[in-house]
Structure formats: structure tokens, C-alpha cells
Amino acid sequence: MGMSRREILTDVMASAAVAVVGFTAISWVVAPTCAEAAPAGIARPAGAETDELIERAQVVVGPRRRRRRCWWRRGRRVCRWW
């Protein structure tokens, strides 16, 4: 009537193997088209130095939001605003 652990493990391993084969087959079909769509690298003009291509990052700092943090202390949950 019931399934043994060995039968369940066999079924799970078989379905996992089928899933791996399926994903591999799909990746062989999809990966070449994705690779063609992605740029190979940064298109930089001839003679340009790497320092000229680097831009400074703009940092935006907004208002701080208070969050409620909770943790366990002596078997009880303690919550505070931070």
C-alpha cells in the first residue's frame, strides 16, 4: 500500500535527473541568442584612457526610516524602534 523510503528516493532522483536534462537542453537553445544580444564589453573610443571613462557615482541620501526590530531575549520576543 504505502511507498517505502527507497521508492520515494528513487522517484525523486529520477525526476531530478529529468529536470536537469531539460534545463540543460533549454540552456543550449537559449544561451546563444542571449549571448548575441549582450554587449561584449564597453565600447570605448580609440585612444581613450580608462580614467576618462570613469564617472563619479552620485550618492543620494534620503530621510532615515524608523524600523521596528525584534529579537529574542530570555525566551521572549522584544521589539524596539531603530
C-alpha positions in Angstrom: 0.0 0.0 0.0 2.4 2.7 1.2 5.6 3.6 -0.5 8.9 2.8 1.1 11.7 5.4 1.6 13.7 3.7 -1.1 10.9 4.0 -3.7 10.3 7.7 -2.8 14.1 8.4 -3.1 14.2 6.6 -6.5 11.3 8.6 -7.8 12.8 11.9 -6.5 16.2 11.2 -8.0 14.7 10.2 -11.4 12.6 13.3 -11.6 15.6 15.5 -10.6 17.7 13.9 -13.4 14.9 14.6 -15.9 14.7 18.2 -14.8 18.5 18.6 -15.1 18.4 17.2 -18.6 15.5 19.5 -19.5 17.2 22.6 -18.2 20.4 21.8 -19.9 18.6 21.3 -23.3 16.8 24.6 -22.8 20.0 26.5 -21.9 21.7 25.2 -25.1 18.9 26.7 -27.1 18.5 30.0 -25.3 22.1 30.8 -24.3 23.5 31.5 -27.8 20.7 34.0 -28.5 21.2 35.8 -25.2 25.0 35.9 -25.8 24.4 37.6 -29.2 22.1 40.2 -27.6 24.5 41.2 -24.8 27.3 43.6 -25.5 30.8 42.1 -25.4 32.3 45.0 -23.4 32.4 48.7 -23.0 32.6 50.5 -26.4 35.3 53.0 -25.8 36.7 55.4 -28.4 40.2 54.7 -29.8 42.9 56.4 -27.7 40.7 57.0 -24.7 42.3 56.3 -21.3 40.4 54.3 -18.7 40.4 57.3 -16.3 38.5 59.3 -18.9 35.7 56.7 -19.0 35.2 56.5 -15.2 32.4 58.7 -13.9 31.9 59.6 -10.2 28.9 57.9 -8.6 26.2 60.2 -7.4 25.1 59.4 -3.8 21.6 60.3 -2.8 20.8 60.2 0.9 17.2 60.4 1.8 15.4 60.6 5.1 16.0 57.8 7.5 13.1 55.5 8.1 12.5 54.1 11.5 12.2 50.4 11.6 10.9 48.0 14.1 13.5 45.4 15.0 12.6 42.3 17.0 14.8 39.8 18.7 14.6 37.0 21.3 15.7 37.7 24.8 15.4 35.2 27.7 12.7 33.3 25.7 10.6 36.3 24.9 10.3 38.5 21.9 11.5 42.1 22.3 10.7 44.7 19.7 12.1 48.3 19.6 12.2 51.1 17.1 15.6 51.8 15.4 
